[in-house]
Structure formats: structure tokens, C-alpha cells
């Protein structure tokens, strides 16, 4: 372990033995870095072998979550397109500012793009070099070209009357806070998605406390005391069309690596500590 790495470990109040230093040195050469392992080491109180076990568990959980979050993303975009098209009969609705709120289509300052312009430009850039059999095909593919973050902005910026069926399908029928409530879940999914996609471990993920107002969505499954992370995982599970596959794969990983994560349940306020609850309700 070099001097910088030793200083990093010391600053985090982690005591680590010479034997564990050697184990970590050998492991990180082909896997990650000391910076990446810090939170695992904190959880295991400097035990390198157990930190490495948590690393592999976290890696498997991220793989399953990313796989099904991407499926949910495609599913939701499809349903959103179908919902809007059913009310507008316009295959190019994504490029028509008339369907969106004034706030979404008005620049915040002079000589700047509106949020609508930013998303449309993103779509255009992502579609460069792609080939289409017809203009209709291009319009259908255009909406899928936007990032998940832009999809959330697009959704919240469009007038509710054009996607009402979609919103009720994915949130709570009759809820007066329909768009904002669904947006909060989508933003939490985006945070988890990006951490999984960019190989950032989940043990340090932080979600804003924005879901408590909408716990009726989870009535009978998860209570107010449970974490934002757990509520968001349940949202993903409950909205997926292939939820049984998601359930089976999640249970499989939780069971296979149970001896790795279970000793730390309830000892840390981290997503890893609520895996036992997820394992129960899945």
C-alpha cells in the first residue's frame, strides 16, 4: 500500500492489518482501486476478505438491477409514446412545443435554450448517422434515442391531458399529485440506474427523502420506516411486465451471497442493510 492509500485509509478511521493490506493490494490490481473499496472496508471494519465479498455481492446486485431498469425504461417509453399518440395522433409529438407547458418551452434567460430545445437537440445528436426505412420509422425511433433523464424532463414538461393514461398506469389512480409523484420515483430510478451503469457501488447511494408522501403506493408491502432505496426497488418490481424474472434473479443473488451481506444488516444506514427486507417481500 503506498503512502497516499495509507493516508486515505487513516482519514476514514479504518484500521487495517498488514495481512489485509497485502490482500487488498493483490485484489485491486485487476479489479478496482482503494477509493472504490473504502465503503466496503468501513462496513467490514477493515477486514479485506469480507470487503471483497461485499464487492462481489454489490457487483451482482448492480448487474440484475441494471438489466431490469433498462427493460423498464424501454417499457415506459413505449407506453408513454402509445399514450400520447392515442390523444394526439401525432407521431412527431416529441418535436412539437404545443404539447408542452410554457415553463418547459420558455428559455430561462435570453439567448439560452429552453428545456424543450435541449431535449430535442439531444435527440437529433443521438440520431446522427442512423438509418431509417421511412419518416414514420424515424419518428418512432426518435423518442427512444433520448436519455432516461431527458425522458423524465419530457414527461414532467408535457401537459397531463396528453399522457393521463400512462401516468395512472404507473402511479396511483386519482392521486392529485400524479405527475410530481411519479417523477419522484423516476428520479430515484435514474440515480440507481446511473450508479449501476457507471460501476459505482450501491453501498453509498443517497436518495433524497421525497417518497414518504406517496407511501400509499406501497400499501401492504412496505411501510414508512423503510428506506427510499427499498421503496424504489419495489416500484421497479411492481411496474415491470416481466416482474417474475426480476424477482427470481434478485432472490437468486440475495440467496447465493447471503453469508456476505447478512452479517451487516441493521448495523449501517446503507442500502446493503435493507437487503433482508427486500428478500422477504420479493
C-alpha positions as semicolon CSV with decimal commas, in nm:
position;residue;x (nm);y (nm);z (nm)
1;X;0,000;0,000;0,000
2;X;0,153;0,336;-0,097
3;X;0,161;0,647;0,123
4;X;-0,144;0,811;-0,038
5;X;-0,350;0,497;0,007
6;X;-0,243;0,462;0,371
7;X;-0,340;0,825;0,434
8;X;-0,679;0,769;0,272
9;X;-0,748;0,466;0,489
10;X;-0,638;0,652;0,804
11;X;-0,858;0,954;0,727
12;X;-1,158;0,725;0,709
13;X;-1,080;0,587;1,059
14;X;-1,032;0,237;0,923
15;X;-0,782;0,011;1,097
16;X;-0,626;-0,237;0,859
17;X;-0,362;-0,503;0,925
18;X;-0,054;-0,572;0,716
19;X;-0,209;-0,901;0,604
20;X;-0,522;-0,719;0,486
21;X;-0,308;-0,460;0,308
22;X;-0,148;-0,740;0,106
23;X;-0,486;-0,896;0,027
24;X;-0,619;-0,559;-0,093
25;X;-0,307;-0,487;-0,299
26;X;-0,346;-0,814;-0,485
27;X;-0,718;-0,764;-0,537
28;X;-0,724;-0,407;-0,664
29;X;-0,455;-0,464;-0,927
30;X;-0,710;-0,633;-1,151
31;X;-1,045;-0,512;-1,014
32;X;-1,078;-0,158;-0,883
33;X;-0,900;0,091;-0,653
34;X;-0,859;0,177;-0,287
35;X;-1,101;0,466;-0,334
36;X;-1,363;0,222;-0,460
37;X;-1,310;-0,016;-0,167
38;X;-1,331;0,244;0,113
39;X;-1,701;0,199;0,192
40;X;-1,673;-0,179;0,183
41;X;-1,381;-0,158;0,424
42;X;-1,573;0,076;0,652
43;X;-1,863;-0,169;0,672
44;X;-1,634;-0,465;0,747
45;X;-1,417;-0,267;0,994
46;X;-1,106;-0,313;0,779
47;X;-1,149;-0,685;0,708
48;X;-1,022;-0,711;0,349
49;X;-1,160;-1,058;0,273
50;X;-1,511;-0,962;0,383
51;X;-1,487;-0,629;0,198
52;X;-1,402;-0,820;-0,120
53;X;-1,702;-1,046;-0,062
54;X;-1,928;-0,739;-0,038
55;X;-1,767;-0,608;-0,356
56;X;-1,874;-0,920;-0,548
57;X;-2,223;-0,913;-0,396
58;X;-2,266;-0,548;-0,488
59;X;-2,144;-0,622;-0,840
60;X;-2,406;-0,896;-0,887
61;X;-2,691;-0,686;-0,745
62;X;-2,598;-0,398;-0,976
63;X;-2,598;-0,632;-1,276
64;X;-2,951;-0,755;-1,204
65;X;-3,086;-0,408;-1,125
66;X;-2,937;-0,251;-1,437
67;X;-3,074;-0,527;-1,658
68;X;-3,431;-0,477;-1,539
69;X;-3,415;-0,099;-1,502
70;X;-3,321;-0,081;-1,871
71;X;-3,613;-0,309;-1,954
72;X;-3,846;-0,088;-1,750
73;X;-3,710;0,220;-1,926
74;X;-3,791;0,078;-2,269
75;X;-4,130;-0,041;-2,146
76;X;-4,218;0,302;-2,006
77;X;-4,106;0,486;-2,318
78;X;-4,319;0,254;-2,529
79;X;-4,624;0,308;-2,309
80;X;-4,566;0,683;-2,299
81;X;-4,549;0,701;-2,679
82;X;-4,866;0,493;-2,710
83;X;-5,049;0,711;-2,456
84;X;-4,953;1,040;-2,620
85;X;-5,019;0,914;-2,972
86;X;-5,367;0,798;-2,868
87;X;-5,453;1,155;-2,764
88;X;-5,270;1,348;-3,037
89;X;-5,246;1,115;-3,340
90;X;-4,914;1,291;-3,396
91;X;-4,612;1,062;-3,450
92;X;-4,384;1,363;-3,421
93;X;-4,527;1,491;-3,092
94;X;-4,182;1,499;-2,934
95;X;-4,085;1,784;-3,169
96;X;-4,400;1,994;-3,121
97;X;-4,380;2,255;-2,840
98;X;-4,758;2,292;-2,847
99;X;-4,798;1,982;-2,629
100;X;-4,576;2,114;-2,352
101;X;-4,610;2,366;-2,073
102;X;-4,495;2,724;-2,118
103;X;-4,239;2,678;-1,845
104;X;-4,084;2,386;-2,035
105;X;-4,070;2,564;-2,370
106;X;-3,961;2,910;-2,249
107;X;-3,587;2,985;-2,208
108;X;-3,490;3,081;-1,853
109;X;-3,267;3,360;-1,985
110;X;-3,224;3,544;-2,311
111;X;-3,013;3,367;-2,574
112;X;-3,042;3,030;-2,398
113;X;-3,226;2,715;-2,496
114;X;-3,544;2,608;-2,322
115;X;-3,561;2,262;-2,164
116;X;-3,766;2,157;-2,466
117;X;-3,491;2,276;-2,705
118;X;-3,222;2,097;-2,504
119;X;-3,403;1,762;-2,526
120;X;-3,486;1,796;-2,896
121;X;-3,121;1,877;-2,973
122;X;-3,011;1,574;-2,771
123;X;-3,240;1,352;-2,977
124;X;-3,108;1,500;-3,303
125;X;-2,746;1,441;-3,197
126;X;-2,811;1,083;-3,092
127;X;-2,981;1,004;-3,421
128;X;-2,698;1,125;-3,643
129;X;-2,569;0,852;-3,870
130;X;-2,865;0,623;-3,806
131;X;-3,067;0,489;-4,098
132;X;-3,444;0,461;-4,121
133;X;-3,677;0,294;-4,367
134;X;-3,929;0,579;-4,352
135;X;-4,005;0,910;-4,182
136;X;-4,259;0,724;-3,968
137;X;-3,988;0,485;-3,854
138;X;-3,764;0,780;-3,771
139;X;-4,034;0,945;-3,561
140;X;-4,096;0,625;-3,367
141;X;-3,726;0,571;-3,300
142;X;-3,659;0,932;-3,206
143;X;-3,824;0,912;-2,867
144;X;-3,620;0,608;-2,769
145;X;-3,299;0,795;-2,851
146;X;-3,327;1,032;-2,555
147;X;-3,160;0,958;-2,222
148;X;-3,366;0,847;-1,924
149;X;-3,305;1,184;-1,758
150;X;-3,440;1,366;-2,063
151;X;-3,738;1,132;-2,071
152;X;-3,821;1,236;-1,714
153;X;-3,795;1,604;-1,808
154;X;-4,005;1,547;-2,119
155;X;-4,269;1,364;-1,919
156;X;-4,296;1,631;-1,650
157;X;-4,294;1,911;-1,909
158;X;-4,587;1,780;-2,116
159;X;-4,947;1,869;-2,038
160;X;-5,106;1,589;-1,834
161;X;-5,404;1,551;-2,069
162;X;-5,176;1,404;-2,334
163;X;-5,035;1,124;-2,116
164;X;-5,301;1,077;-1,848
165;X;-5,344;0,702;-1,916
166;X;-4,970;0,647;-1,887
167;X;-4,947;0,836;-1,558
168;X;-5,233;0,646;-1,398
169;X;-5,091;0,314;-1,514
170;X;-4,757;0,377;-1,348
171;X;-4,865;0,570;-1,042
172;X;-5,183;0,592;-0,832
173;X;-5,520;0,639;-0,997
174;X;-5,691;0,952;-0,876
175;X;-5,384;1,091;-0,700
176;X;-5,392;1,474;-0,722
177;X;-5,013;1,483;-0,737
178;X;-4,994;1,240;-1,028
179;X;-4,708;1,385;-1,233
180;X;-4,489;1,502;-0,945
181;X;-4,538;1,176;-0,756
182;X;-4,433;0,959;-1,050
183;X;-4,147;1,195;-1,130
184;X;-4,002;1,141;-0,782
185;X;-3,987;0,766;-0,833
186;X;-3,842;0,807;-1,181
187;X;-3,565;1,032;-1,050
188;X;-3,473;0,775;-0,784
189;X;-3,464;0,506;-1,053
190;X;-3,237;0,731;-1,259
191;X;-2,994;0,767;-0,968
192;X;-2,978;0,391;-0,912
193;X;-2,957;0,329;-1,289
194;X;-2,664;0,564;-1,332
195;X;-2,474;0,415;-1,038
196;X;-2,523;0,065;-1,177
197;X;-2,438;0,174;-1,531
198;X;-2,118;0,353;-1,433
199;X;-1,996;0,085;-1,190
200;X;-2,048;0,296;-0,879
201;X;-2,128;0,069;-0,586
202;X;-2,468;0,089;-0,419
203;X;-2,349;0,090;-0,058
204;X;-2,308;0,467;-0,063
205;X;-2,602;0,564;-0,283
206;X;-2,803;0,852;-0,138
207;X;-3,163;0,914;-0,238
208;X;-3,349;1,226;-0,135
209;X;-3,631;1,175;0,112
210;X;-3,910;1,252;-0,135
211;X;-4,130;0,942;-0,133
212;X;-4,293;0,941;0,212
213;X;-4,588;1,145;0,087
214;X;-4,668;0,868;-0,157
215;X;-4,633;0,557;0,060
216;X;-4,990;0,457;-0,024
217;X;-4,838;0,331;-0,348
218;X;-4,672;0,060;-0,143
219;X;-4,961;-0,011;0,092
220;X;-4,950;-0,365;0,225
221;X;-4,590;-0,422;0,128
222;X;-4,356;-0,155;0,264
223;X;-4,414;0,093;0,546
224;X;-4,298;0,444;0,620
225;X;-3,996;0,323;0,814
226;X;-3,833;0,164;0,511
227;X;-3,571;0,335;0,300
228;X;-3,607;0,528;-0,022
229;X;-3,389;0,263;-0,183
230;X;-3,625;-0,017;-0,085
231;X;-3,935;0,173;-0,195
232;X;-3,775;0,242;-0,531
233;X;-3,679;-0,123;-0,579
234;X;-4,037;-0,221;-0,505
235;X;-4,162;0,034;-0,758
236;X;-3,937;-0,121;-1,025
237;X;-4,057;-0,470;-0,935
238;X;-4,427;-0,382;-0,923
239;X;-4,426;-0,197;-1,258
240;X;-4,225;-0,444;-1,465
241;X;-4,422;-0,660;-1,706
242;X;-4,167;-0,938;-1,654
243;X;-4,156;-0,891;-1,277
244;X;-4,133;-1,264;-1,207
245;X;-3,799;-1,284;-1,388
246;X;-3,672;-0,986;-1,190
247;X;-3,795;-1,147;-0,869
248;X;-3,625;-1,479;-0,943
249;X;-3,290;-1,321;-1,030
250;X;-3,291;-1,089;-0,728
251;X;-3,380;-1,374;-0,492
252;X;-3,109;-1,586;-0,654
253;X;-2,836;-1,327;-0,592
254;X;-2,958;-1,250;-0,238
255;X;-2,959;-1,619;-0,151
256;X;-2,625;-1,701;-0,315
257;X;-2,445;-1,416;-0,139
258;X;-2,647;-1,417;0,184
259;X;-2,348;-1,503;0,401
260;X;-2,167;-1,199;0,258
261;X;-2,425;-0,928;0,330
262;X;-2,645;-1,059;0,611
263;X;-2,393;-1,005;0,897
264;X;-2,418;-0,631;0,835
265;X;-2,797;-0,596;0,841
266;X;-2,920;-0,319;1,072
267;X;-2,566;-0,211;1,159
268;X;-2,531;0,054;0,889
269;X;-2,775;0,302;0,733
270;X;-2,693;0,188;0,383
271;X;-2,882;0,009;0,105
272;X;-2,692;-0,311;0,185
273;X;-2,864;-0,323;0,523
274;X;-3,217;-0,345;0,386
275;X;-3,149;-0,644;0,159
276;X;-3,307;-0,869;0,420
277;X;-3,639;-0,682;0,385
278;X;-3,619;-0,697;0,006
279;X;-3,552;-1,070;0,029
280;X;-3,865;-1,106;0,248
281;X;-4,116;-0,926;0,029
282;X;-3,990;-1,044;-0,309
